[in-house]
Amino acid sequence: MAEGRGVAILVGAGDAIGAAVARRFAKGGYTVCMCRRDAAKSQALVDELKAAGLGAHAFSVDARQEAEVQKLFADVENNIGPIEVCLFNAGSNVNKPLLDTTEKLFFKAWELACYAGFLVGREAARVMVPRGHGTIFFTGATASIRGGKGFAAFSYSDCARWLRPWRANSGRTTSTSCIF
């Protein structure tokens, strides 16, 4: 079970932002659970953190699949420890002009960055709200906020938009971080 400050679950924890956040939270006393489609891609970082005496685990999850996200949160809560922090960092930074953006491409970008963000955010809230505390973060990029040439599909996928009305009415705090 997790020791220290609890668990930080990082969904979409790739090799850049996800890995940097994992290192920081692990050094800050959290047991980090790095989640991506292929957990084997996080194994080197898990080994690095464990060698430094820090808590780390890797999980495979398709964050677009509700049952997988629900199982992930249940597994982490039951087998690792209470989730105190959730970071959603998944996205598909698709660079295609609007007129060349197909419905399939747009849906894929929306499904990964927005729908999956909803699923992860909701499951995080389901475990945090009853405890009365917890923090949910969403990362983004400037193209997801202001758009940009070639980012028609990506700019619509700000996954935290759905949380704004919820947090305003619940007294809870969420955060959207934009990486410049």
C-alpha positions as semicolon CSV with decimal commas, in nm:
position;residue;x (nm);y (nm);z (nm)
1;M;0,000;0,000;0,000
2;A;0,102;0,359;-0,058
3;E;0,300;0,535;0,206
4;G;0,369;0,904;0,240
5;R;0,123;1,146;0,089
6;G;-0,095;0,892;-0,094
7;V;-0,128;0,813;-0,461
8;A;-0,085;1,036;-0,765
9;I;-0,251;0,872;-1,065
10;L;-0,119;1,005;-1,395
11;V;-0,327;0,914;-1,700
12;G;-0,156;0,973;-2,032
13;A;0,181;0,959;-1,862
14;G;0,412;0,958;-2,161
15;D;0,784;1,013;-2,186
16;A;0,785;1,394;-2,161
17;I;0,536;1,580;-1,940
18;G;0,405;1,258;-1,784
19;A;0,752;1,137;-1,689
20;A;0,853;1,477;-1,549
21;V;0,536;1,496;-1,341
22;A;0,585;1,137;-1,221
23;R;0,937;1,216;-1,101
24;R;0,821;1,531;-0,923
25;F;0,528;1,370;-0,744
26;A;0,738;1,066;-0,647
27;K;1,008;1,294;-0,502
28;G;0,731;1,482;-0,321
29;G;0,629;1,168;-0,133
30;Y;0,349;1,030;-0,351
31;T;0,328;0,679;-0,488
32;V;0,288;0,740;-0,859
33;C;0,074;0,527;-1,085
34;M;0,166;0,596;-1,447
35;C;-0,109;0,498;-1,684
36;R;-0,090;0,475;-2,060
37;R;-0,202;0,237;-2,332
38;D;0,115;0,029;-2,298
39;A;0,246;0,011;-1,941
40;A;0,568;-0,154;-2,061
41;K;0,671;0,185;-2,205
42;S;0,682;0,321;-1,847
43;Q;0,881;0,033;-1,699
44;A;1,222;0,205;-1,723
45;L;1,086;0,502;-1,528
46;V;0,923;0,272;-1,271
47;D;1,260;0,098;-1,227
48;E;1,440;0,434;-1,196
49;L;1,201;0,559;-0,928
50;K;1,203;0,233;-0,734
51;A;1,586;0,229;-0,742
52;A;1,573;0,571;-0,575
53;G;1,347;0,428;-0,303
54;L;1,032;0,590;-0,442
55;G;0,690;0,434;-0,501
56;A;0,597;0,376;-0,863
57;H;0,369;0,151;-1,066
58;A;0,270;0,130;-1,433
59;F;-0,075;0,040;-1,564
60;S;-0,209;-0,020;-1,912
61;V;-0,537;0,156;-1,983
62;D;-0,729;0,281;-2,283
63;A;-0,871;0,596;-2,124
64;R;-1,143;0,609;-2,391
65;Q;-1,302;0,295;-2,249
66;E;-1,527;0,356;-1,949
67;A;-1,493;0,005;-1,805
68;E;-1,112;0,021;-1,823
69;V;-1,102;0,358;-1,648
70;Q;-1,338;0,238;-1,376
71;K;-1,131;-0,078;-1,325
72;L;-0,809;0,126;-1,313
73;F;-0,939;0,352;-1,035
74;A;-1,080;0,057;-0,840
75;D;-0,752;-0,138;-0,874
76;V;-0,539;0,156;-0,762
77;E;-0,768;0,244;-0,469
78;N;-0,793;-0,119;-0,352
79;N;-0,436;-0,234;-0,414
80;I;-0,209;0,072;-0,401
81;G;-0,385;0,328;-0,181
82;P;-0,609;0,633;-0,176
83;I;-0,583;0,857;-0,480
84;E;-0,500;1,209;-0,365
85;V;-0,396;1,356;-0,701
86;C;-0,514;1,283;-1,054
87;L;-0,344;1,421;-1,364
88;F;-0,501;1,379;-1,708
89;N;-0,237;1,434;-1,974
90;A;-0,366;1,231;-2,269
91;G;-0,420;1,390;-2,603
92;S;-0,362;1,360;-2,973
93;N;-0,186;1,665;-3,101
94;V;-0,313;1,631;-3,456
95;N;-0,181;1,887;-3,704
96;K;-0,416;1,897;-4,003
97;P;-0,584;2,195;-4,172
98;L;-0,957;2,231;-4,110
99;L;-1,053;2,150;-4,468
100;D;-0,846;1,831;-4,455
101;T;-0,981;1,721;-4,116
102;T;-1,209;1,423;-4,157
103;E;-1,492;1,336;-3,920
104;K;-1,297;1,027;-3,816
105;L;-0,984;1,230;-3,734
106;F;-1,183;1,491;-3,543
107;F;-1,368;1,224;-3,343
108;K;-1,044;1,044;-3,259
109;A;-0,888;1,366;-3,125
110;W;-1,203;1,457;-2,930
111;E;-1,246;1,105;-2,793
112;L;-0,894;1,090;-2,652
113;A;-0,857;1,443;-2,522
114;C;-1,212;1,530;-2,418
115;Y;-1,419;1,215;-2,365
116;A;-1,134;1,030;-2,195
117;G;-1,074;1,338;-1,980
118;F;-1,438;1,328;-1,875
119;L;-1,413;0,958;-1,782
120;V;-1,092;1,005;-1,583
121;G;-1,212;1,325;-1,415
122;R;-1,542;1,166;-1,317
123;E;-1,375;0,859;-1,167
124;A;-1,130;1,078;-0,977
125;A;-1,420;1,282;-0,841
126;R;-1,603;0,964;-0,741
127;V;-1,319;0,866;-0,507
128;M;-1,223;1,215;-0,391
129;V;-1,561;1,376;-0,319
130;P;-1,666;1,126;-0,049
131;R;-1,332;1,187;0,126
132;G;-1,374;1,562;0,101
133;H;-1,036;1,627;-0,060
134;G;-0,818;1,559;-0,361
135;T;-0,682;1,744;-0,661
136;I;-0,753;1,693;-1,031
137;F;-0,524;1,841;-1,296
138;F;-0,565;1,854;-1,674
139;T;-0,280;1,950;-1,901
140;G;-0,326;2,120;-2,233
141;A;-0,143;2,317;-2,494
142;T;-0,199;2,663;-2,631
143;A;-0,358;2,513;-2,944
144;S;-0,631;2,357;-2,730
145;I;-0,723;2,698;-2,593
146;R;-0,670;2,945;-2,873
147;G;-0,654;2,715;-3,173
148;G;-0,393;2,756;-3,438
149;K;-0,315;2,678;-3,797
150;G;-0,350;2,305;-3,851
151;F;-0,505;2,230;-3,513
152;A;-0,879;2,226;-3,594
153;A;-0,951;1,892;-3,426
154;F;-0,712;1,943;-3,137
155;S;-0,841;2,290;-3,045
156;Y;-1,188;2,155;-2,966
157;S;-1,065;1,903;-2,715
158;D;-1,016;2,106;-2,396
159;C;-1,120;1,824;-2,162
160;A;-1,161;2,043;-1,855
161;R;-1,445;2,253;-1,999
162;W;-1,705;2,009;-1,871
163;L;-1,565;2,042;-1,519
164;R;-1,607;2,419;-1,492
165;P;-1,982;2,411;-1,413
166;W;-1,934;2,114;-1,178
167;R;-1,656;2,275;-0,977
168;A;-1,848;2,603;-0,956
169;N;-2,144;2,423;-0,802
170;S;-1,955;2,175;-0,584
171;G;-1,701;2,390;-0,406
172;R;-1,427;2,161;-0,545
173;T;-1,105;2,271;-0,706
174;T;-0,979;2,156;-1,042
175;S;-0,697;2,296;-1,245
176;T;-0,619;2,318;-1,612
177;S;-0,252;2,376;-1,686
178;C;-0,151;2,501;-2,025
179;I;0,200;2,413;-2,133
180;F;0,355;2,695;-2,340
